Amino acid sequence: MAQRKKTRARNARREAERAAEKLAAQREKLFLLEPGGSPQRPIEVETPVLVDLRATGFACPRCGTAVQLREHAATNVSGTLLREARVRCPRCGSKRSLWFRVTGATLN
């Protein structure tokens, strides 16, 4: 009888893990459709300094933990200059890019 209870508990745990992974994958898909999730939908900022501030304010779509900025660089995407902020989640380890377009006037 004890073996049967262990099996049920293990099955319930596995089901919960599969459901959590499915939910995380769905959140990841939604993230790609939100502003900043892809180069086709960049977030508009006034200055490049705001890229760092806005990127660190994001939460990981998989687990909800605040992400850490690894680097940010100017990237040419289809003839448009965008800022790509590469971030990493310290909890689940997922890596992603956030995309920004600088709309303010430049001095150069």
Secondary structure, DSSP 8 states (H G I E B T S, - for coil): -HHHHHHHHHHHHHHHHHHHHHHHHHHHHHHHHSTTSSTTS-EEESSTHHHHHHHHT-B-TTT--B-EEEEEEEEEETTEEEEEEEEE-TTT--EEEEEEEE-S----
